Amino acid sequence: MGGDRIRGGLGPAIPIAPAARVDKFEVFFDLVFVVSFFIITRATAANVGGRQLLHALLVLAVLWWCWVVHSMVASRLRLGEGFVPVLMVIGMIALFTFALALPQTFGDGQRGTGLPILVTASYVVFRAVHLVLYSHATRNRPHARRQLFHLLPEVVITALLLLIAEVLPTRIAAPEHAMWLRDGLWIAVVVVQYASGFLAGTRGWEVTSAEHWTERYDLILIIALGESVISIGVGGNLLGKPVTWPAIVAAMLGILFTAALWWAHFDMIGPAARIALHATQGVPRLAMARDAYAYLYLPMIAGVILFAIGAEELVREITEPEGGVAEPAGEAGVPLLFGGVMTYLAADLAFQLRTLRTVTWTRVGVLLVLAAGLLGGRQLPALAALSLLTAICVALAVVEVVLFADSRDALRRAVYEERTRHESSEAAWRARWHDGDPERPAG
């Protein structure tokens, strides 16, 4: 009774309309993921190594699965309406706590016992919020509600694995054995999460608004790209240091190649994929939404985090050169920078193939050029390696602008016509209110 009164006072949950867009609360919620991406990058960049990279990718995979489940809920309910934002704020607090606790999670396996289950507790709260909201959204839809039978066991199993990963390694005397056990348990968490997604298929999924779905994922990718700029500035010691010409050039290059990577997806591929999802209905739409956005955006964001760490390493060498700016770059910076960009572009190529059924030959060519640059860039000074990477990314954007000018114009005309017709339809619907009779059609 008390819960019903609270929900009644706040207002009911509002379902997603077919033409809905992302609301402001959803963007506010995404700010917590900015912190998560930043913490992953900071913790990894502090001590770059194979195991640290594994930890970063494991944490990212777990967080991303939480994001996928979150997007399933957001595709059914307006997160900023009624009583829903109250629960979402609780989820934000849990996610923020989860992110803050991550650095202590991957210690030496012998950390203290203070707050030993913080990661697990915050994970459970965050997942529980989405289970409650999904259950509410599907309460009158038995077919969609069956998805809970896949989500609930996954949440229980992964939470138990995380709890064991937090508690058991502290009881093992050998630190190396403790760390391998913890890492193995985290790998098991990722396997269970994504295996459950594959086993469930598209049952229970719903993409009422293709506009909302695509915009939701595009915004989180933009957040990741923005975080990479922040990481370069903060981690690369560009803040609070005397301004030098190498530092200025490095900052400009960091902005430039990140902008070129934004262009690589959002100039043509992203808008065209949005239209493709609009044009698809039924199970094919669900499969495309799952494969292209829920799954393939993960390696794209992983690539962003990897090249952010690599760029940070190179910028730090540029701003604080130990042997002069002419010295070859360090061992980690160039592979992470070039490898991260290759991962991002390869995933974007797979995204293009899944949504548009096409492959752009310039993307294949630039992957080969980047592979060659990776081999040769390790002998270059840090500033030269960063310049080479930037030149390749900018050249890709320039070449595609020139070669695909007709396709770009056709895409923009189609988008303009779509927006114009949509606005005309909205204006005609709203005209009914001017006459004081919202039930009477205009004209």
N, C-alpha and C positions, 0 to 999 in steps of 0.2 A: 504493500500500500504506500509506504513512504517513497519507494523508488518510482511508483507511478505518479505521485504528486510532484516529485522533482522533475521527471520527464515532462509532465504536463505544464509546469511552470516555465521551463526552458523552451518548450515547443517540441514538436515531433521531428524525427529524422526525415530528411527530404531526399527522395530518390534522385538519381542522376537523370536529367532530361536528354533526349537524343542529340541535341545540338549544344550541350553544355560545354563550357570552357573551365579552365582551372580557376578556382576561387582564391582570394587573397590569403585565406587561412592555410591553404595547402602550400603556398609559397613560404609563408611563415614557418610552417612545419619543416620545410626543406632546409632551413637554416641550421637545424640540428645536424643534418648530414654534412654540412660544410665543416662543422667541428669534427665529425667522425673522419672524413677524408683527410683533414688537416692533421689530426692526431696520428693516423696511419702513416702519413708522409713523414711527420716529424720523428716518430719513433724509429722508423726505418732508416732515415737519413742520418740519424745520430750515430749509427754503427752499421754501415752498409756491408752486407755479407749474404751468402747463400741462405743461411738459416733465417736471417732477418727478412729477406725477401719472401721466403716461404710463409713466415708469420703474417706479413702484410697481405699477401694474397689470400691466406686462409680467413683472416678477419674480414677482408673486403667481400669474400664470397658469402660469409655468414650474414654480414650486413645487407648485402644485395638481396639475398633470399628474403630477409625481413622486408626489404623495399618491395619486392615482387608481391608478397602477400598484402602489404599495405596498398599497393596499386589495385589489387583485386577488390579490396574493400572500397577504395576511392572510386572505383568504376561503378559502384552500386549506390553509394550514399554521398551526399554533399558533406564534406568534413567540417565545414564552417557553419552549419545550420543546426538549429534545435539543440538537443543535449549532446550531440556528437562531439563538438569541440572540447567539452569538459573531459571526456574520456581521452581525446587526442592529446590534451595537455599532459595528462597522466602518462600517456605513451611517450611524449617528448621528454619528460623528466627521466623516464626509465632509459630511453635511448641515450640521452646525454650522460647519464650515470654509467651506462654500458661503455660508452666511448672513453670516458675519463678513466675507467678501471682497466682498460686494455693494456697500457704500458706495463703495469705490474703483473699482468697475466703471464706474459712471456719473459719471466725472469730466469733465474738459474735453477728453478725447481725447488729451492730451499728458502723461499721468501717467508716472512713472518706470517703469523696467523691472524693479523688484524683484518677484519672484514673479508674472511676467506671465500665467501660465496657471493660477493658483490656482483660479479659478472653474471652468474647464473640467475640471481634474484632479479636483476634489472632486465635480463633477457626474458624471463618468464612473465614479468609484468607487461613488457612491451608486446609479446606475442598474445597474452591473454586479452589485452585491449582489442586487438584485431579479431580474435575469436568471438568475443562478445558482439562486436559490431557486425561481423559477418553473419553470426547467428540471427541477429535482429533483422538484418537486411533480407535474409532468405526465409524468414519465419513462415511465410505463406507460399513458399515455393519448394516443395519436397525434393524435386530433382536437383536443384542447386544446393539445397541443404545437405545433400549427401557428401558434398565436398568436405564437410566437417569431419567425416569419418577418415579422410586422408590427412587433414590438417592436424587434428588432435593427436593421433599417435605420433606424428612427426615432431610436434612440439614437445611431447612428453619424453620421447627417446633422446632428442637433441639436448633438452635441458638436463637430463640425467648424465649424458656424456660430458657436458660442460661442467657439471658439478664434480664428476669424478676427475676431470682434468684439472680442476682447481684444488681439490683436496688430496688426492692420492699421491701426486708427485712430491708433495712436501714430506711424505712419510718414507720416501725411498732414500737410502743413504748415498747412493752413487748419483751425483748431479747429472752426468751424461745420460744415464738410464732414465732418470726422472724427466729430462727434457724430451727424450725420444718418445716416452709414454705420453706426455702431454701433447706433443705434436701429432702423434698418431690418433689420439682421441679427437683432436680438432679436425683432422682429415676425415675421421668417421662422421663427425657432425655434418661436414659439407656433403659427403656422399649420401647420407640419409636425407638431407634436405632436397637435393636435386634429383635423387632417385625417386623420392616420393612425388615430385612434380612430374617426372616422366611417366610414372605408373598411373597417376591420376588422369593423364591426358588433358583434354579440354573440358572434362566434366566439371560443372560448377563455375566455369569461367563465364564472364559476360562483359562485352564491350558495347554498351548502349550508345556511347558517344565516341566515335573515332577521333573527333577533334580533341576531346578531353584526354583520351588515352595517349595520343601522340604528343600533345603538348606537355603532359605530365612527365614523360620520359625525356623529352627534349630539354626541359628545364633542369632536370637533375644532371644531364650531361653538361649543360652550360655551367652549372654549379661546380662540377668537377674541373672544367677548364679554368674557371675563375680561381679555384683553389690552387691550381698549379702556378698561377701568376703570384698569388700571395706567398706560396712556398718559396718561389725563387727570390722574392724580395726579402722575406724574413730569414729563411735558412741560408741564403747566399750572402748574408752580412751586408746587404745593400742599405739597410737602415741603421742609422746611428754611426756610420763610418764617414770619414772625409770623402768628399766627392772627387773621383778621379775619372779621367777619360776612359780607361778600360772598364770601369764600373758602369759608366753611362752607356757605353756601347753594349755591354752585356745585358743591361736592363732593356735597352731598345730591342735587342735580338730576342730576348725572352718574350716580350710582348708580341713581336712580329711573327715568330713561328707559331705561337699559340693562336694568334688571329688567323693565320693561314690554315691551321688545323680545324678551327671553327668553320672557316669557309669551305673546307673540303667536305664537310657533312651538311651544313645548313644552307649552302648556296643552291644546290640542286637536289641532292640525294634525299635530305630530310623532307622538303616540301613535296617532292614527287612520291615518296613513300606514304605521306599523309593522305594524298589523293588515292593511292592504291588501296589503303586500308578502308577509306570511305567507299570505294567502289566494290569492296568485297563484303559478302554477307554470310551469315550462318556459321557453320563449322570452319570453312576456310578463313573467315575473318578472325576467329578465335585462334586458329593455328598460326596465322601470320602475326597476330599480336603477341602470342606467347614466344614464338621462335625468334622473331626479329627484334622485339623490344625487351621482353623479359629476359631472354637468354643472351642475345648478341650484344646488348648494351653493356653487359658485364665485362667482356674482354676489352671493349672500347674504353671504359672507365679505368680498368686495370692498366691499359696502355698509358692513359693520362697520368696516373699516379707514378708509373715507372719513369716516364720521361720527365716528370716534375722532379723526382729524386735525382735523376741524372743531370738535369739542368742546374739544380741547386749545387751539386758537387762541382760542376764546372765553374759556376759563378763564384763559388767560394774560393776556388783556386785563382780565379782572375782578380778578385778583390784582395786576397791575401796570398800572393804568390810566394812560395818558399824559395824557389830557385829562379824567379823571374818569369815574365809572361811568355817567354820564348821556350820554356821547358815543356816537354810533352805532357799531355793531360794524365791524370791519375788513372788507375786501372778500372775503377767502377764507373766513372762519369760517362764516358763515351758509349760503352755497351748499353747502359741503362737509357741514355738519351735516345740513341738510334733505335735500340730494341723496343723501347716504349712507343715511339712514333710508328714503327713498323707494325707493332701489335694493334695500335689504334686504327691504322689505315687498312690492315688486313681484315679486321673485324668489320670495318665500315664497308669493305668490298663484299664480305659475306652478307651483310645487311642489305646491300644493294641487290645482290643476287636473289635473296629470299623475298624481297618486297617487289622488285621491279623486273626480275628475271633477266637482268642484263649484267654485263661486266664491262667496265670502262678500261680500255687498254692503257690509258695514261696512268691509272692506279697500279696496274701490274708493273709497268715500266718504272714507276717511282719506287716501288718496293725493291726492285733489282738494284736501282741506283743507291738506295739507302743501305742495302746489304754491302755493296762495294764501299760506301762511305764508312760503314761500321769497321770494315777491315783496315781501311787507310786512315780513318780518323784517330785511331789509337796512337798514331805516331805524331799527331799534330798537337800544337799548344791548345790549351783549353779554349781560348778566344777564337782560334781558327776553327776548331771542331764545332763550336757553337755557330759560327758564321756559315760553315759548310751546311750544317743541318738546316739553318734558316733559309739559305739560298735554295736548297732542294724543295722545301715546303712552299716557299713563295713562287718558285718556278712552276710547281704543279698548279697553283691557283691561276697564274698568268696564262699558262698554256691552255688550260681548260676554258678560261674565259674567251680566248681567241678561237679555239677549235670548235667549241660547242655553243657558239653565239646564237645560232638559230634555235637550238634546243632550249637554251636559257630564255630566249624571248618567247617561245611558244609556252613554256611552263609559266612564265610570269603573266602572259595574257590569260591563260586558263585560270590562274589563281585570282587575277583581277576580276574576271567575269564571274567566278564563283562568289567572291566577296560582294560584288555589286548586286547580284541576284539575291543573295542572302539578306543584304541590307534592305533591298526593296520589299522582300517578303516580311521582314520585321517591321518596316515602316507601315505596311498595309495592315498588319495585325494591330499595331498600336493605334492606328487611326480610329479604331472602334471606340477607344477611350475618349477621344475628343468629342464624340457625339453623346457621351454620357451613358452609353448602353454597351457594356463590354460583351454582351451576348449576341449583339447584332453585327454581322459582318459589314465591313466597310464597302461603300459603293452600292 
